[in-house]
Amino acid sequence: MSENHRFGLDTFGDMTVDAHGIPESAGAVLRHVVEEAVLADQLGLDHFNVGEHHRDDFAISSPETVLAGIATRTSRIILGSGVTVLSSADPVRIYQGFATVDGLSRGRAEITAGRGSFTESFPLFGYELHNYGRLFEEKLELLVELLEEKAITWSGDLRAPLHNQEVYPKTERGRIPLRVGVGGSPESVVRAARLGIPMALAIIGGDPARFAPYAALYKESLTKYGKSELPISIHSPGHIADSDEQAIEEQWPHYQTSFGRIGRERGWGVIDKGHFIAEVRQGSLYVGSPETVARKIAYAMRAVGATRFDLKYATGPMPHEKLLRSIELYATKVVPMVRELLATSLTAPVL
C-alpha cells in the first residue's frame, strides 16, 4: 500500500537571512532554491514544486524559469509549480514554459494551477480583480485543451479565440501532468472533478480531517461526471529538526515575520507564539522532530485519503542551512516513517 504514496517539497522562495541574520538578495535565494532541489533529488524525494508570487517577501515570480535551472542540475525528481497563478497568466505561455521545462528535464515537468492567495499579479498584468473567478475557470478550461497538444479551436469571454492553432514546442511524451490547487471551495472541488484533474488540497490550518468532506465530494463528483479515480494530494507547511523543541524555536521567529506581515495586511489579529504552538500541536503546521512530523503526515493522509504529501519546507526568512537540514531529515527519516505508518492501522496522530 505505502509504496504507492509519493512525497515532495514546496517552496515559494521566501526571502531569507544568512547565518548572521543579514537579509539576502533575491538572486541568492534563487540559487539556494536550486541547491535545495538538488539535495531533494539526491535524497530520492518524488517532487519539488516552486510557487509564484509578485511581492518583495518572495523571490520566485516565474516558476518555469526556476524549474528550468533546476532541470539541468537534477536527474529524477519531478519538477512542478505550486502554484501557477493561472487567473493572471496566459495559458498558451504557461504551456510553452512548462513544455520547455519538460524538454530540459527529459519529461519531468508538472503544472499545478491555482488562483493564488495574493492579488498583486492582477494589476501588474492588467487584469480586473472583479473577474477573479471567471478568469480562472475560463483559463483552466483552455489549459486543459492545450495539454492535449493538438491543433486547438477555442473561444471564451476574456481572451482572444484560437482557430485551429498549433502551439509549440510539443513534448516528447505527449502530455504534461496537471493538478489543480484547491483551498477549500466546494465549487473548485467539483470543477476539478468535472475536468478530470487531480486535486491538490492546500491545508494550512486546523485539523486536516476537516478537509475529508472535500475529498468525499471530489470522489462523488468524479463518479457523477464519469471520470476514473484520480489522486488527491496535500500541501502543508512545516519544519523539521532533531527535536520538537528545536524545530519550534527555529521556526517561530520566521513564521512570526511572515504571517505577522500578512496578518497586518489582511487585518487579522496578532499571531502570538501560543497560537503558533497550538497549530503545531493540533493543526496543520508540521513542525517538530522526525517522529512527530511523520505521525502527523500519516494522520493527514489517512484523514483525506491522500496518496501524496508535499511539505512546504520554507516559511519566512529562515537561513538556507536550516532549510537544508529540514530537507535532509524529511527525506531520510520522515518519509520512511510515514510509509511504515501508512502500512499499519494508524488512525490518529500521536503528539
FISE-336065 format. One line per 8 residues: number of its first residue (from 0); their letters; for each residue y, x, z of C-alpha. Coordinates in steps of 0.25 Angstrom, whole numbers, plus 5000, padded with zeros to 4 digits. Layout:
# residues N
NUM> a> Y X Z  ... .
END
This chain:
# residues 351
0> msenhrfg> 5000 5000 5000  5010 5010 5004  5009 5019 4992  5016 5008 4984  5028 5010 4992  5040 5018 4988  5051 5025 4995  5064 5030 4991 .
8> ldtfgdmt> 5078 5034 4995  5092 5029 4992  5106 5035 4993  5120 5031 4990  5125 5045 4990  5133 5043 5003  5143 5054 5005  5139 5064 5015 .
16> vdahgipe> 5143 5074 5024  5137 5088 5025  5130 5094 5037  5144 5097 5044  5149 5083 5041  5158 5086 5030  5159 5076 5019  5152 5080 5006 .
24> sagavlrh> 5157 5077 4991  5150 5067 4983  5145 5078 4974  5138 5084 4986  5132 5070 4990  5127 5068 4976  5120 5082 4976  5114 5078 4989 .
32> vveeavla> 5108 5065 4984  5101 5073 4973  5095 5083 4983  5091 5071 4991  5084 5065 4979  5077 5078 4976  5071 5078 4990  5067 5064 4989 .
40> dqlgldhf> 5060 5067 4976  5053 5079 4982  5048 5072 4994  5042 5061 4986  5050 5049 4988  5050 5038 4977  5064 5034 4975  5078 5040 4976 .
48> nvgehhrd> 5090 5030 4974  5105 5032 4973  5115 5021 4975  5128 5018 4968  5142 5017 4975  5156 5020 4972  5162 5024 4985  5166 5037 4992 .
56> dfaisspe> 5155 5036 5002  5144 5037 4992  5142 5048 4981  5134 5040 4971  5141 5031 4961  5131 5034 4949  5117 5033 4953  5111 5036 4940 .
64> tvlagiat> 5119 5049 4939  5114 5054 4953  5100 5050 4949  5101 5058 4936  5104 5070 4944  5092 5067 4954  5083 5065 4942  5084 5079 4937 .
72> rtsriilg> 5080 5084 4951  5068 5075 4955  5055 5072 4948  5048 5060 4954  5057 5051 4963  5063 5038 4957  5078 5038 4955  5085 5025 4957 .
80> sgvtvlss> 5099 5019 4961  5101 5012 4974  5108 5004 4969  5115 5004 4955  5127 4994 4957  5124 4986 4945  5135 4976 4946  5145 4986 4943 .
88> adpvriyq> 5137 4995 4933  5133 4993 4918  5118 4990 4917  5118 4998 4904  5124 5010 4910  5114 5009 4922  5102 5008 4913  5107 5020 4905 .
96> gfatvdgl> 5110 5028 4918  5096 5026 4924  5089 5028 4911  5095 5041 4911  5090 5044 4925  5077 5039 4921  5076 5049 4909  5081 5061 4918 .
104> srgraeit> 5071 5057 4929  5059 5054 4920  5058 5040 4923  5063 5039 4938  5075 5030 4937  5076 5017 4945  5088 5007 4946  5091 4999 4958 .
112> agrgsfte> 5102 4989 4954  5111 4982 4965  5124 4976 4968  5128 4987 4977  5134 4985 4991  5148 4990 4987  5158 4985 4977  5166 4997 4973 .
120> sfplfgye> 5160 4998 4960  5165 4985 4955  5180 4988 4954  5176 5002 4950  5169 4998 4937  5177 4985 4934  5168 4974 4939  5173 4962 4947 .
128> lhnygrlf> 5167 4960 4961  5166 4945 4959  5155 4947 4948  5147 4955 4958  5134 4946 4957  5135 4943 4943  5137 4957 4939  5125 4962 4946 .
136> eeklellv> 5116 4950 4941  5120 4952 4926  5119 4967 4926  5106 4967 4933  5100 4958 4922  5106 4967 4911  5100 4980 4918  5086 4973 4919 .
144> elleekai> 5087 4971 4904  5092 4985 4901  5080 4991 4909  5071 4985 4898  5076 4996 4889  5076 4987 4877  5088 4982 4868  5096 4973 4877 .
152> twsgdlra> 5103 4960 4873  5111 4955 4886  5123 4947 4889  5130 4944 4903  5143 4939 4908  5149 4952 4914  5144 4963 4904  5145 4964 4889 .
160> plhnqevy> 5132 4960 4882  5122 4969 4875  5116 4965 4862  5102 4971 4858  5107 4984 4865  5098 4996 4867  5102 5005 4880  5099 5019 4881 .
168> pktergri> 5093 5028 4886  5079 5022 4886  5070 5027 4898  5057 5033 4895  5049 5024 4904  5056 5011 4898  5062 5005 4911  5070 5009 4923 .
176> plrvgvgg> 5065 5002 4936  5075 4993 4942  5077 4988 4956  5088 4978 4962  5094 4981 4975  5095 4968 4984  5103 4968 4997  5099 4954 5002 .
184> spesvvra> 5103 4944 4992  5093 4933 4988  5099 4932 4974  5097 4947 4972  5083 4946 4976  5080 4934 4966  5087 4941 4955  5079 4954 4957 .
192> arlgipma> 5066 4945 4956  5071 4938 4944  5074 4950 4936  5061 4957 4941  5068 4969 4948  5062 4976 4961  5071 4973 4973  5077 4984 4982 .
200> laiiggdp> 5082 4978 4995  5093 4985 5002  5091 4983 5016  5102 4990 5024  5102 4982 5037  5094 4973 5046  5079 4971 5047  5073 4973 5033 .
208> arfapyaa> 5064 4962 5035  5075 4952 5033  5074 4956 5018  5060 4951 5018  5065 4937 5013  5071 4944 5001  5058 4951 4997  5051 4938 4998 .
216> lykesltk> 5062 4931 4989  5060 4943 4979  5045 4941 4978  5046 4926 4977  5057 4927 4966  5048 4937 4958  5037 4927 4958  5047 4916 4954 .
224> ygkselpi> 5052 4924 4942  5038 4928 4938  5040 4943 4941  5030 4952 4946  5031 4958 4960  5041 4969 4962  5044 4979 4973  5054 4978 4984 .
232> sihspghi> 5061 4990 4990  5071 4992 5001  5083 5001 5002  5088 5004 5017  5096 5015 5023  5091 5025 5033  5090 5040 5038  5078 5047 5044 .
240> adsdeqai> 5078 5059 5054  5068 5065 5063  5070 5055 5074  5077 5041 5075  5088 5047 5084  5091 5058 5074  5091 5048 5062  5100 5038 5069 .
248> eeqwphyq> 5110 5049 5073  5110 5055 5059  5113 5042 5052  5122 5035 5061  5135 5042 5059  5133 5042 5044  5129 5027 5044  5141 5024 5052 .
256> tsfgrigr> 5150 5031 5042  5144 5024 5030  5143 5010 5036  5155 5011 5044  5163 5013 5032  5156 5001 5024  5158 4993 5036  5173 4995 5037 .
264> ergwgvid> 5174 4992 5022  5166 4979 5024  5171 4974 5037  5158 4976 5045  5158 4978 5060  5158 4992 5065  5144 4999 5063  5140 5006 5076 .
272> kghfiaev> 5129 5014 5080  5122 5003 5087  5122 4995 5075  5116 5007 5067  5105 5009 5077  5101 4994 5077  5100 4995 5062  5092 5007 5063 .
280> rqgslyvg> 5082 5001 5073  5081 4987 5068  5087 4986 5054  5087 4994 5040  5092 5007 5044  5080 5017 5042  5086 5027 5052  5076 5035 5060 .
288> spetvark> 5064 5044 5061  5054 5044 5050  5045 5035 5059  5056 5025 5062  5061 5024 5047  5046 5023 5042  5043 5011 5051  5056 5004 5047 .
296> iayamrav> 5054 5006 5032  5039 5001 5033  5044 4989 5040  5055 4986 5030  5046 4988 5018  5036 4979 5024  5046 4968 5028  5051 4966 5014 .
304> gatrfdlk> 5039 4970 5006  5046 4982 5000  5038 4993 4993  5050 5003 4992  5060 5008 5002  5072 5017 4999  5079 5023 5011  5094 5025 5009 .
312> yatgpmph> 5094 5038 5016  5109 5041 5016  5119 5033 5023  5133 5039 5026  5137 5053 5025  5124 5059 5031  5122 5074 5027  5113 5078 5016 .
320> ekllrsie> 5104 5086 5024  5101 5074 5034  5098 5065 5021  5088 5075 5016  5081 5075 5029  5080 5060 5029  5075 5060 5015  5064 5070 5019 .
328> lyatkvvp> 5060 5062 5031  5059 5049 5023  5051 5055 5012  5041 5064 5021  5040 5055 5034  5045 5041 5032  5039 5037 5019  5025 5041 5022 .
336> mvrellat> 5026 5034 5035  5031 5021 5028  5019 5022 5019  5010 5023 5030  5016 5011 5038  5016 5002 5025  5001 5005 5024  5000 4999 5038 .
344> sltapvl> 5002 4985 5044  5016 4989 5050  5025 4977 5051  5037 4981 5059  5045 4993 5062  5042 5002 5074  5056 5007 5078 .
END
